[in-house]
Structures are given as structure tokens and as C-alpha cells.
Amino acid sequence: MPTASFADLADAVHGEDQVTPPAPEVIVDVRLGNEWDAGPIDGGTHLPLPLIERHIGEISLGTI
């Protein structure tokens, strides 16, 4: 038996597609020491490459 979600039903009634907005982008700056000291990336999160596996869960959700 076919099933439909409430969003599917609303689409059928209103003739519209419900679109989930994309996740915000997350910029991870993995540069080390003097590379990062030369200037951070605006809006980026600094997480040096050697620490990324241990701390990646601390970055806010989004598209990396």
C-alpha cells in the first residue's frame, strides 16, 4: 500500500514541492602555526590538521 508524509499531502494539495533548505557551510581552517598566524579565514573555524580527528565533533553542524 502506498504511503505519504504530511509534506507529501501538502504538496499534492498546494501543488508545491517542499524543499529542505541546505545546511549552512562550515569552513575549517586546518593550517598550522605561522600559516594561520599570517591571517585567519573570515568566518572559518581554526582546527589544526593534526587535531582534526580528535576534535571534529566540536565544530558546529553544517556542510564542511
C-alpha positions in Angstrom: 0.0 0.0 0.0 1.5 3.4 -0.9 2.2 5.9 1.9 2.6 9.6 2.1 4.0 12.0 4.6 2.2 15.2 5.7 4.6 17.1 3.5 3.7 14.9 0.5 0.0 15.6 1.2 0.6 19.3 1.5 2.4 19.3 -1.9 -0.5 17.5 -3.5 -3.0 20.0 -2.2 -1.0 23.1 -2.9 0.9 21.9 -6.0 4.3 22.8 -4.4 7.4 20.9 -3.6 8.6 21.2 -0.1 12.3 21.8 -0.2 14.6 21.4 2.8 17.0 24.4 2.9 20.6 23.4 2.6 22.8 23.2 5.8 25.0 26.3 6.2 28.6 25.9 5.1 31.3 25.5 7.6 34.9 26.5 6.8 37.5 24.5 8.6 40.9 26.2 8.5 43.4 23.3 9.1 46.6 25.4 8.7 49.4 25.2 11.3 51.4 27.8 13.2 52.8 30.6 11.1 50.4 29.8 8.2 47.4 30.6 10.4 49.2 33.5 12.1 49.5 35.1 8.6 45.8 35.7 8.7 42.7 33.6 9.6 40.0 32.9 7.1 36.9 35.1 7.8 34.1 33.0 9.2 36.3 30.0 9.5 36.9 27.7 12.4 40.6 27.0 13.1 41.3 23.3 13.8 44.9 22.3 13.0 45.1 19.3 10.8 46.9 17.0 13.4 43.9 17.6 15.8 41.1 17.2 13.3 40.2 13.5 14.1 40.1 14.2 17.8 38.1 17.4 17.7 35.9 17.3 14.5 32.8 16.7 16.6 33.3 20.1 18.3 32.6 22.0 15.1 29.1 23.3 14.6 26.9 21.3 12.3 26.8 22.2 8.6 28.3 21.3 5.3 32.1 21.0 5.8 
